[in-house]
Amino acid sequence: MRRLGALLGSSLFLLFSAGCGGYIGSAQRAYQDGRYLEAAEKLGDHEDEVADLSPRKQVSYGLYLGLSLIMLGDHDGAERWLDFTEQVEAQRPGTLRPDEKQKLQDARGRLAGIEEKAKEQSVSEEPAQEAPLLRTVRQTEPAP
């Protein structure tokens, strides 16, 4: 009876472990196939489980969620998960594989480029947005 309990316990552990890796692997494949929303949703459904994952799975989770969110335009969310990935790697150096480190660096570069473009656009659009307002103010001012 004791043996059956041990076998059942180890089976449940293996099933749980395979299930965690299953949704992360599935999300990675979805991302690689260009199905970014699907990848983000698969990972987002398990956000409450991230702390219980091994560091190796945590970096995969954070990296692919961050990458997916970049592609979906959620740059703040992407930044958060890429930061998380870097924190796990800093605490456990070597957790990220070399190809994942490259993806992380590329993602950081992409986010920096997006941020730079946004700044340039806001600077170039400011005078155009102010001009109509100035005309309106001048038109409504009483003549001296």
C-alpha positions as CSV (number, residue, x, y, z in Angstrom):
1,M,0.0,0.0,0.0
2,R,2.8,2.3,0.9
3,R,4.5,1.6,-2.5
4,L,1.2,2.4,-4.3
5,G,1.1,5.8,-2.5
6,A,4.7,6.6,-3.4
7,L,4.1,5.6,-7.0
8,L,0.9,7.7,-7.1
9,G,2.7,10.7,-5.6
10,S,5.6,10.5,-8.0
11,S,3.2,10.1,-10.9
12,L,1.3,13.2,-9.9
13,F,4.6,15.1,-9.6
14,L,5.6,14.1,-13.1
15,L,2.2,14.9,-14.5
16,F,2.3,18.4,-12.9
17,S,5.9,19.0,-14.1
18,A,5.0,17.9,-17.7
19,G,1.9,20.1,-17.6
20,C,3.9,23.2,-16.7
21,G,6.5,22.5,-19.4
22,G,3.6,21.8,-21.8
23,Y,2.0,25.2,-21.8
24,I,5.4,26.9,-21.9
25,G,6.5,24.8,-24.8
26,S,3.2,25.3,-26.5
27,A,3.5,29.1,-26.1
28,Q,7.0,29.0,-27.5
29,R,5.8,27.2,-30.6
30,A,2.9,29.6,-31.0
31,Y,5.3,32.5,-30.8
32,Q,7.6,30.9,-33.3
33,D,4.7,30.4,-35.7
34,G,3.7,34.1,-35.4
35,R,0.6,33.4,-33.2
36,Y,1.6,36.1,-30.6
37,L,-1.8,36.5,-29.0
38,E,-2.2,32.8,-28.5
39,A,1.3,32.6,-26.9
40,A,0.5,35.5,-24.6
41,E,-2.8,34.0,-23.6
42,K,-1.4,30.6,-22.9
43,L,1.3,32.1,-20.6
44,G,-1.0,34.7,-19.1
45,D,-3.4,31.9,-18.0
46,H,-0.6,30.6,-15.8
47,E,0.8,33.8,-14.3
48,D,-0.1,32.8,-10.8
49,E,2.1,29.7,-11.1
50,V,5.4,31.4,-12.2
51,A,6.8,31.6,-8.7
52,D,6.5,27.8,-8.4
53,L,8.4,27.1,-11.6
54,S,12.0,26.2,-11.8
55,P,14.3,29.1,-12.7
56,R,14.9,27.5,-16.1
57,K,11.1,27.5,-16.8
58,Q,10.7,31.0,-15.3
59,V,13.2,32.5,-17.8
60,S,11.4,30.8,-20.7
61,Y,8.1,32.0,-19.4
62,G,9.2,35.6,-19.0
63,L,11.1,35.7,-22.2
64,Y,8.3,34.4,-24.4
65,L,5.7,36.4,-22.7
66,G,7.8,39.5,-23.1
67,L,8.5,38.8,-26.8
68,S,4.8,38.1,-27.5
69,L,3.8,41.4,-25.7
70,I,6.2,43.4,-27.8
71,M,4.6,42.0,-31.0
72,L,1.2,42.8,-29.6
73,G,2.2,46.4,-28.8
74,D,2.1,46.1,-25.0
75,H,5.5,47.6,-24.5
76,D,5.1,48.2,-20.8
77,G,4.1,44.6,-20.2
78,A,6.9,43.4,-22.3
79,E,9.4,45.5,-20.3
80,R,8.0,44.0,-17.1
81,W,8.5,40.4,-18.2
82,L,11.9,41.0,-19.8
83,D,13.0,42.6,-16.5
84,F,11.7,39.5,-14.7
85,T,13.7,37.3,-17.1
86,E,16.9,39.3,-16.5
87,Q,16.4,39.2,-12.7
88,V,16.1,35.4,-12.7
89,E,19.2,35.2,-14.9
90,A,21.1,37.6,-12.6
91,Q,20.2,35.4,-9.5
92,R,21.0,32.2,-11.3
93,P,23.6,32.9,-14.0
94,G,23.5,30.4,-16.9
95,T,19.8,29.9,-16.6
96,L,19.2,31.4,-20.1
97,R,20.6,29.5,-23.0
98,P,22.8,31.4,-25.4
99,D,20.0,31.6,-28.1
100,E,17.6,33.0,-25.4
101,K,20.2,35.6,-24.3
102,Q,20.4,36.7,-27.9
103,K,16.6,36.9,-28.1
104,L,16.5,38.9,-24.9
105,Q,19.2,41.4,-26.2
106,D,17.3,41.7,-29.5
107,A,14.0,42.4,-27.6
108,R,15.7,45.1,-25.5
109,G,17.1,46.7,-28.7
110,R,13.6,46.6,-30.3
111,L,12.0,48.2,-27.3
112,A,14.7,50.9,-27.2
113,G,14.1,51.6,-30.9
114,I,10.3,51.8,-30.3
115,E,10.8,54.2,-27.4
116,E,13.2,56.4,-29.5
117,K,10.7,56.5,-32.4
118,A,7.9,57.5,-30.0
119,K,10.0,60.3,-28.5
120,E,10.9,61.6,-32.0
121,Q,7.2,61.5,-33.1
122,S,6.1,63.4,-30.0
123,V,8.7,66.1,-30.5
124,S,7.9,66.5,-34.2
125,E,4.1,66.5,-33.5
126,E,4.1,69.0,-30.7
127,P,4.4,72.2,-32.8
128,A,1.7,71.0,-35.2
129,Q,-0.7,70.3,-32.3
130,E,0.0,73.8,-30.8
131,A,-0.5,75.8,-33.9
132,P,-4.3,75.3,-34.2
133,L,-4.7,76.1,-30.6
134,L,-2.8,79.4,-31.0
135,R,-4.9,80.3,-34.0
136,T,-8.1,79.6,-31.9
137,V,-6.8,81.8,-29.0
138,R,-5.9,84.6,-31.4
139,Q,-9.3,84.5,-33.1
140,T,-11.2,84.7,-29.8
141,E,-9.1,87.4,-28.2
142,P,-10.9,90.8,-28.2
143,A,-9.4,93.4,-30.3
144,P,-7.6,96.2,-28.4
